[in-house]
């Protein structure tokens, strides 16, 4: 199913730092965050992570096309001496001859317990407008959601964990998942169905980290239960009868119907959804016509809706479908509501036990000295949710909004904005947090009475290691 594997005999050495740390660091027990961070924020280590991030930032690739990104990840893992497999995350709705661009690496014993760390690797179809010297070199594509930082932070964790494991074997296995196609392609679902969680040793818990410009750099925040909404793309085709724009009475103009429908959709949220519930419907594209003196025959609306439950998803879709037909008919047109993307994302739901675990072990990793509990979910969808449907998982936000001094420009621009700028000071903290969550989890799982998972398993081939 998967392509090749690779192992390198060379690795970047951190011997001088590791050997200077206290003995608990080398005794198999998870070190506290400060000791891990002492390594990752070392000047040479930080420069290494930043170099990885800037290389990726200059070469953004959108979903299912992350071939150069995948090769760069493979090359880095090979240099570190970390075994990996490739070909993951194949687009089941695309060309069957094209391999997936996901990469899965392993560090540790190769036996249970097993903890997974995930980073998404794809970019967005956005024209960058930051003016940075290392801005995107590909016109119309940009890492505007921080996935370049997620990838480089996980590579930093790979480096740290590999050096640690070389000196004192880990109490199990850490699986590093570099996942393609988060931005609408459901790459997590593809990898899950390919067996990335059930592969031996089976994953018992999984963690994901996302940079967050809404909060100060280094602040860690999350919440138990639903932390992010589900999402589903939508497309509405409104069909009329085109003709000369100076004689609209002889035609059936679909434009007024489209305008009315955009407004009508908003009442699904404002007038039909409980104030105690949350949904969002956004129409983001409107296409119709190519000449100023011609009434188009068709107008196509595109957008997405977000929801916190499957019931809410179904209700919104049903009402939009009814409105599309009814509003179009009122204007003498016809309309149909379709799903341009066959995959919809379920809400991201954090395991409450892992939330408690984060508060216990992760407080020292936050600049505030504590993990901030979010008051409510954020209405953004994330395909990490597919992993959480199978194993306990925790999604964590890492603030990066106070980088004006370090980056020379504000780092508070919204995700998916052409001005989005990462505060690179957050990179070593993210690598350290990944490492902490993995090591502390192995400690907890290895001492628990279960020591196993009820998930089905798939044997890992010897060549995969």
ABEGO torsion letter per residue (X at the ends): XBBBBBBBABBBBAAAAAAABBAAAAAGBBBBAAAAAAAAABAAAAAAAAAAAAAAAABBBBBGAAAAAAAAAAAAAAAAGBBBBBGBGBBAABBAABBBABBBBBBEAGBOBBBBBBBBABBBBBBBBAGBAABBABBGBBBAAGAAAAAAAAAAAAAAAAAAAAABBBAEBBBBBBBBGABGAGAAAAAAAAGAAABOBBBABBBBBBBBAABBBGBBBBBBEBABBBBBBBBBBBBBBBEBAABAAABBBAAAAAAAAAAAAAAAAAAABBAABBBBBBBABBBBEABAABBBABBBBBEBBBBABAAAAAAAAAAAAAAAAAAAAAAGBBBBBBBABABBBBBBBBBAAAAAAAAAAAAAABAAGBBBBBABBBBBBBAAAAAAAABBBBBBBBBAAAAAAAAGBBAABBBGBAABBBBAAAAAAAAAAAAAAAAAAAAAAAABAAGBBABBBBBBBAAAX
